[in-house]
């Protein structure tokens, strides 16, 4: 999941998602689903902002080390917060991802 600054335009949100998709494809991964939740209010202010664009990305990657993606998300000015979660193997098998 990534949360993009609420002041950014929809085109910027699409650009950020596109950058992540490109990185995953370069690492021999693939996107399963991109779910854009739209602009939502935060429970509390983050960096003096009250809302952000929420995007949930479901993907597989051949790379075990996700640190380069983590670093890209952390250094991006448009991204307010992000969270990478690895599914347990049994859940990934149930969904047909591995």
N, C-alpha and C positions, 0 to 999 in steps of 0.2 A: 504494500500500500504506500502511496505517496500522497502528500498533501502539498498542493501548490498555492502560492500566495494568492489570496482572494482579489487583489488588485490587478492581477494579470488577466489578459484577454483570453478568450477560448483558443485563439490561434497559438498562443504561447503554451497553453496546456497541451495542445496537439503536438507542438514541437518537442516538448519534454518527453512525452510518451514515445514519439518517434525516435528520439535519441536512445532511450532505453531499449526499444525494440531493435534498433540497429546494433547496439552492443551485444544483445543476447544472440542475434543471428550471427554475428562475427565469432561468437564463442560456441558455435555449432548447437545452439539451443533453438527453441521454438516457442512461440506464444500460443497458449491455449485459449485465453480469454482476456479481454480488456473491458473492464466495467467502470464507466465514468459515472460517479454518483452526483456530480454537479457541485455547485457552491453550497456549502453548509456553514452554519455558525459553530464556532468553537465553544466548548464548555467554559473555557477561560482564555484570556488573550495570550497569544504567542507572538513574541516580537512586536508587540503593540498592534497586532492585527486581530480582528474579531471573527473573520471567516476565511475559508480556503476552499479550493477545488480538490475534491477527493477522487482518487483514481486507484482502483484495485486491479493489479496485473497478475494473471496466473500464467506461469511459464515453466518450461523445463530447460535445463542447461547441462551440457556435458562437463562443465567446469565445476570442480568441487570447491575451489576457493572463490568466494563471492566478494572478497575484499576490493577488487578493482571497481565493481559495480557499487559497492557500499561507499567507496571514496568518491565516485562520480556523483552520487546522489547527495552526499554530505557537502560537497563543494559547490553544487549548483545553487546559484543565487535565487532562483525561482522557487525552489523546494523548501518548504517550511519544516516539514517532518517527513520521515520515511521509516518503514519497518519491513525488513525481509524475514520471512518465516519459511523454514524448510519443513515440508510435510513428512511425517513419519513414513517409513517404507510401506507399512500395511495400508495406510490411507492412500498413498500414491498408487499402489496396486489396485485398490478398490475403485479408484477413479480412472484407471487405465493409463496412467502417466508413465509407468515403468513396466 
